[in-house]
Amino acid sequence: MKKTYILEDLDCAHCAAEIENAVGKLDGVTSSTVTLLTQKLVVEVDDAKVGKITKEIKKVVKKYEPDVEVVEK
């Protein structure tokens, strides 16, 4: 299942790359792409893990960018 999140106020290319890599390593995530220009995170997630993944993504984002808000689209 493909899920899209808005990373409000993300403005650091290095942090975007770190978030993309860290989210890609989460259990159940098969792909992760962050587009800095649009402030979007798109993930491909196993259907069985969809319920927990948003919480895990928020933890990862807060680790690298504490001021960024994660909004599920």
N, CA, C and O atoms as a GROMACS GRO file, in nm:
protein
  292
    1MET      N    1   0.085  -0.117   0.000
    1MET     CA    2   0.000   0.000   0.000
    1MET      C    3   0.090   0.124   0.000
    1MET      O    4   0.188   0.131   0.074
    2LYS      N    5   0.055   0.219  -0.083
    2LYS     CA    6   0.130   0.344  -0.090
    2LYS      C    7   0.066   0.448   0.002
    2LYS      O    8  -0.055   0.469  -0.001
    3LYS      N    9   0.151   0.512   0.085
    3LYS     CA   10   0.103   0.617   0.176
    3LYS      C   11   0.185   0.743   0.150
    3LYS      O   12   0.305   0.736   0.123
    4THR      N   13   0.118   0.859   0.159
    4THR     CA   14   0.185   0.987   0.138
    4THR      C   15   0.168   1.073   0.264
    4THR      O   16   0.060   1.080   0.323
    5TYR      N   17   0.277   1.137   0.302
    5TYR     CA   18   0.278   1.226   0.417
    5TYR      C   19   0.337   1.360   0.375
    5TYR      O   20   0.426   1.366   0.290
    6ILE      N   21   0.286   1.467   0.433
    6ILE     CA   22   0.342   1.600   0.413
    6ILE      C   23   0.434   1.628   0.532
    6ILE      O   24   0.395   1.610   0.647
    7LEU      N   25   0.556   1.670   0.503
    7LEU     CA   26   0.653   1.704   0.607
    7LEU      C   27   0.660   1.857   0.614
    7LEU      O   28   0.748   1.919   0.554
    8GLU      N   29   0.567   1.915   0.688
    8GLU     CA   30   0.555   2.061   0.695
    8GLU      C   31   0.680   2.124   0.754
    8GLU      O   32   0.728   2.082   0.860
    9ASP      N   33   0.732   2.226   0.686
    9ASP     CA   34   0.849   2.304   0.728
    9ASP      C   35   0.981   2.230   0.712
    9ASP      O   36   1.081   2.271   0.772
   10LEU      N   37   0.985   2.123   0.633
   10LEU     CA   38   1.112   2.056   0.603
   10LEU      C   39   1.189   2.142   0.504
   10LEU      O   40   1.139   2.170   0.395
   11ASP      N   41   1.311   2.184   0.542
   11ASP     CA   42   1.388   2.272   0.453
   11ASP      C   43   1.536   2.236   0.449
   11ASP      O   44   1.618   2.317   0.406
   12CYS      N   45   1.570   2.116   0.491
   12CYS     CA   46   1.710   2.073   0.496
   12CYS      C   47   1.727   1.949   0.408
   12CYS      O   48   1.668   1.844   0.436
   13ALA      N   49   1.806   1.961   0.304
   13ALA     CA   50   1.826   1.850   0.210
   13ALA      C   51   1.894   1.731   0.279
   13ALA      O   52   1.858   1.616   0.255
   14HIS      N   53   1.991   1.760   0.364
   14HIS     CA   54   2.059   1.651   0.434
   14HIS      C   55   1.962   1.576   0.525
   14HIS      O   56   1.962   1.453   0.530
   15CYS      N   57   1.879   1.650   0.597
   15CYS     CA   58   1.781   1.588   0.687
   15CYS      C   59   1.679   1.506   0.608
   15CYS      O   60   1.637   1.399   0.652
   16ALA      N   61   1.639   1.557   0.492
   16ALA     CA   62   1.545   1.485   0.406
   16ALA      C   63   1.604   1.350   0.366
   16ALA      O   64   1.534   1.248   0.367
   17ALA      N   65   1.732   1.349   0.330
   17ALA     CA   66   1.798   1.224   0.291
   17ALA      C   67   1.808   1.128   0.410
   17ALA      O   68   1.787   1.008   0.395
   18GLU      N   69   1.839   1.182   0.528
   18GLU     CA   70   1.846   1.099   0.648
   18GLU      C   71   1.710   1.038   0.682
   18GLU      O   72   1.701   0.920   0.716
   19ILE      N   73   1.605   1.118   0.670
   19ILE     CA   74   1.469   1.069   0.697
   19ILE      C   75   1.432   0.960   0.596
   19ILE      O   76   1.378   0.856   0.634
   20GLU      N   77   1.461   0.985   0.469
   20GLU     CA   78   1.430   0.886   0.365
   20GLU      C   79   1.499   0.753   0.395
   20GLU      O   80   1.437   0.647   0.386
   21ASN      N   81   1.626   0.758   0.430
   21ASN     CA   82   1.701   0.634   0.458
   21ASN      C   83   1.648   0.564   0.582
   21ASN      O   84   1.631   0.442   0.582
   22ALA      N   85   1.622   0.639   0.688
   22ALA     CA   86   1.575   0.579   0.813
   22ALA      C   87   1.435   0.519   0.799
   22ALA      O   88   1.409   0.411   0.851
   23VAL      N   89   1.347   0.589   0.730
   23VAL     CA   90   1.211   0.537   0.710
   23VAL      C   91   1.217   0.411   0.623
   23VAL      O   92   1.142   0.316   0.645
   24GLY      N   93   1.305   0.411   0.525
   24GLY     CA   94   1.321   0.295   0.437
   24GLY      C   95   1.364   0.169   0.511
   24GLY      O   96   1.341   0.058   0.463
   25LYS      N   97   1.426   0.185   0.628
   25LYS     CA   98   1.472   0.071   0.707
   25LYS      C   99   1.369   0.022   0.808
   25LYS      O  100   1.390  -0.079   0.875
   26LEU      N  101   1.256   0.093   0.821
   26LEU     CA  102   1.153   0.051   0.916
   26LEU      C  103   1.092  -0.082   0.872
   26LEU      O  104   1.082  -0.111   0.754
   27ASP      N  105   1.052  -0.160   0.971
   27ASP     CA  106   0.990  -0.290   0.945
   27ASP      C  107   0.859  -0.272   0.868
   27ASP      O  108   0.770  -0.200   0.914
   28GLY      N  109   0.848  -0.335   0.754
   28GLY     CA  110   0.727  -0.328   0.674
   28GLY      C  111   0.733  -0.229   0.560
   28GLY      O  112   0.647  -0.231   0.472
   29VAL      N  113   0.834  -0.141   0.559
   29VAL     CA  114   0.848  -0.042   0.452
   29VAL      C  115   0.933  -0.102   0.340
   29VAL      O  116   1.045  -0.147   0.364
   30THR      N  117   0.879  -0.103   0.219
   30THR     CA  118   0.953  -0.158   0.105
   30THR      C  119   1.021  -0.049   0.023
   30THR      O  120   1.118  -0.076  -0.046
   31SER      N  121   0.969   0.074   0.030
   31SER     CA  122   1.037   0.186  -0.036
   31SER      C  123   0.998   0.316   0.034
   31SER      O  124   0.890   0.329   0.092
   32SER      N  125   1.089   0.414   0.025
   32SER     CA  126   1.069   0.543   0.090
   32SER      C  127   1.133   0.650   0.004
   32SER      O  128   1.248   0.637  -0.038
   33THR      N  129   1.058   0.756  -0.025
   33THR     CA  130   1.110   0.867  -0.105
   33THR      C  131   1.066   1.000  -0.044
   33THR      O  132   0.947   1.021  -0.020
   34VAL      N  133   1.162   1.088  -0.018
   34VAL     CA  134   1.132   1.222   0.030
   34VAL      C  135   1.165   1.320  -0.082
   34VAL      O  136   1.274   1.316  -0.138
   35THR      N  137   1.069   1.406  -0.114
   35THR     CA  138   1.090   1.512  -0.213
   35THR      C  139   1.091   1.644  -0.137
   35THR      O  140   0.987   1.689  -0.088
   36LEU      N  141   1.208   1.705  -0.129
   36LEU     CA  142   1.224   1.828  -0.050
   36LEU      C  143   1.139   1.942  -0.107
   36LEU      O  144   1.077   2.016  -0.031
   37LEU      N  145   1.137   1.956  -0.238
   37LEU     CA  146   1.065   2.066  -0.301
   37LEU      C  147   0.917   2.068  -0.264
   37LEU      O  148   0.860   2.174  -0.238
   38THR      N  149   0.854   1.951  -0.262
   38THR     CA  150   0.712   1.943  -0.230
   38THR      C  151   0.686   1.906  -0.084
   38THR      O  152   0.572   1.902  -0.039
   39GLN      N  153   0.794   1.879  -0.009
   39GLN     CA  154   0.786   1.839   0.131
   39GLN      C  155   0.699   1.714   0.149
   39GLN      O  156   0.620   1.705   0.243
   40LYS      N  157   0.716   1.618   0.057
   40LYS     CA  158   0.636   1.495   0.063
   40LYS      C  159   0.725   1.374   0.092
   40LYS      O  160   0.838   1.364   0.044
   41LEU      N  161   0.670   1.284   0.171
   41LEU     CA  162   0.729   1.154   0.196
   41LEU      C  163   0.630   1.051   0.142
   41LEU      O  164   0.514   1.048   0.182
   42VAL      N  165   0.677   0.968   0.050
   42VAL     CA  166   0.593   0.862  -0.006
   42VAL      C  167   0.657   0.729   0.032
   42VAL      O  168   0.774   0.705   0.004
   43VAL      N  169   0.578   0.643   0.095
   43VAL     CA  170   0.628   0.512   0.136
   43VAL      C  171   0.540   0.402   0.080
   43VAL      O  172   0.419   0.419   0.062
   44GLU      N  173   0.602   0.291   0.053
   44GLU     CA  174   0.531   0.169   0.013
   44GLU      C  175   0.540   0.077   0.135
   44GLU      O  176   0.649   0.043   0.180
   45VAL      N  177   0.424   0.038   0.188
   45VAL     CA  178   0.417  -0.035   0.314
   45VAL      C  179   0.341  -0.166   0.297
   45VAL      O  180   0.243  -0.172   0.223
   46ASP      N  181   0.389  -0.271   0.366
   46ASP     CA  182   0.313  -0.396   0.370
   46ASP      C  183   0.177  -0.368   0.434
   46ASP      O  184   0.169  -0.297   0.534
   47ASP      N  185   0.072  -0.423   0.376
   47ASP     CA  186  -0.063  -0.397   0.426
   47ASP      C  187  -0.079  -0.430   0.574
   47ASP      O  188  -0.154  -0.362   0.645
   48ALA      N  189  -0.011  -0.532   0.622
   48ALA     CA  190  -0.024  -0.574   0.762
   48ALA      C  191   0.038  -0.473   0.859
   48ALA      O  192   0.004  -0.474   0.978
   49LYS      N  193   0.128  -0.387   0.812
   49LYS     CA  194   0.200  -0.294   0.898
   49LYS      C  195   0.146  -0.150   0.892
   49LYS      O  196   0.197  -0.063   0.961
   50VAL      N  197   0.045  -0.126   0.811
   50VAL     CA  198  -0.004   0.010   0.788
   50VAL      C  199  -0.046   0.080   0.917
   50VAL      O  200  -0.021   0.199   0.934
   51GLY      N  201  -0.109   0.009   1.008
   51GLY     CA  202  -0.160   0.069   1.130
   51GLY      C  203  -0.053   0.133   1.217
   51GLY      O  204  -0.076   0.238   1.277
   52LYS      N  205   0.064   0.070   1.225
   52LYS     CA  206   0.171   0.119   1.314
   52LYS      C  207   0.268   0.213   1.244
   52LYS      O  208   0.343   0.284   1.312
   53ILE      N  209   0.268   0.216   1.114
   53ILE     CA  210   0.375   0.284   1.042
   53ILE      C  211   0.375   0.436   1.062
   53ILE      O  212   0.482   0.496   1.069
   54THR      N  213   0.259   0.499   1.071
   54THR     CA  214   0.254   0.644   1.087
   54THR      C  215   0.324   0.686   1.216
   54THR      O  216   0.399   0.784   1.216
   55LYS      N  217   0.300   0.615   1.323
   55LYS     CA  218   0.364   0.646   1.452
   55LYS      C  219   0.516   0.633   1.440
   55LYS      O  220   0.590   0.717   1.492
   56GLU      N  221   0.563   0.528   1.374
   56GLU     CA  222   0.706   0.506   1.357
   56GLU      C  223   0.769   0.615   1.270
   56GLU      O  224   0.880   0.660   1.297
   57ILE      N  225   0.699   0.656   1.166
   57ILE     CA  226   0.750   0.762   1.078
   57ILE      C  227   0.763   0.892   1.155
   57ILE      O  228   0.862   0.964   1.140
   58LYS      N  229   0.665   0.924   1.237
   58LYS     CA  230   0.671   1.047   1.317
   58LYS      C  231   0.791   1.046   1.410
   58LYS      O  232   0.855   1.150   1.430
   59LYS      N  233   0.823   0.931   1.469
   59LYS     CA  234   0.940   0.920   1.556
   59LYS      C  235   1.068   0.948   1.478
   59LYS      O  236   1.155   1.022   1.525
   60VAL      N  237   1.079   0.890   1.359
   60VAL     CA  238   1.199   0.911   1.277
   60VAL      C  239   1.213   1.058   1.239
   60VAL      O  240   1.322   1.114   1.251
   61VAL      N  241   1.106   1.120   1.195
   61VAL     CA  242   1.112   1.260   1.153
   61VAL      C  243   1.151   1.349   1.271
   61VAL      O  244   1.235   1.438   1.254
   62LYS      N  245   1.094   1.326   1.388
   62LYS     CA  246   1.126   1.407   1.505
   62LYS      C  247   1.273   1.392   1.545
   62LYS      O  248   1.332   1.486   1.597
   63LYS      N  249   1.331   1.275   1.521
   63LYS     CA  250   1.471   1.253   1.553
   63LYS      C  251   1.562   1.345   1.470
   63LYS      O  252   1.659   1.401   1.522
   64TYR      N  253   1.531   1.360   1.342
   64TYR     CA  254   1.616   1.439   1.252
   64TYR      C  255   1.574   1.585   1.241
   64TYR      O  256   1.658   1.673   1.224
   65GLU      N  257   1.444   1.611   1.252
   65GLU     CA  258   1.391   1.747   1.238
   65GLU      C  259   1.280   1.767   1.340
   65GLU      O  260   1.162   1.746   1.309
   66PRO      N  261   1.314   1.807   1.462
   66PRO     CA  262   1.214   1.819   1.569
   66PRO      C  263   1.100   1.918   1.540
   66PRO      O  264   0.991   1.904   1.595
   67ASP      N  265   1.124   2.016   1.454
   67ASP     CA  266   1.022   2.118   1.427
   67ASP      C  267   0.929   2.082   1.310
   67ASP      O  268   0.834   2.156   1.283
   68VAL      N  269   0.955   1.973   1.242
   68VAL     CA  270   0.873   1.934   1.127
   68VAL      C  271   0.749   1.859   1.175
   68VAL      O  272   0.758   1.770   1.259
   69GLU      N  273   0.635   1.896   1.120
   69GLU     CA  274   0.509   1.827   1.149
   69GLU      C  275   0.480   1.727   1.037
   69GLU      O  276   0.492   1.759   0.919
   70VAL      N  277   0.441   1.607   1.076
   70VAL     CA  278   0.407   1.503   0.979
   70VAL      C  279   0.255   1.497   0.967
   70VAL      O  280   0.184   1.473   1.065
   71VAL      N  281   0.206   1.520   0.846
   71VAL     CA  282   0.062   1.520   0.821
   71VAL      C  283   0.030   1.412   0.719
   71VAL      O  284   0.082   1.412   0.608
   72GLU      N  285  -0.057   1.319   0.759
   72GLU     CA  286  -0.096   1.212   0.668
   72GLU      C  287  -0.188   1.269   0.562
   72GLU      O  288  -0.284   1.339   0.592
   73LYS      N  289  -0.156   1.238   0.438
   73LYS     CA  290  -0.237   1.292   0.328
   73LYS      C  291  -0.342   1.193   0.287
   73LYS      O  292  -0.420   1.219   0.196
   0.00000   0.00000   0.00000
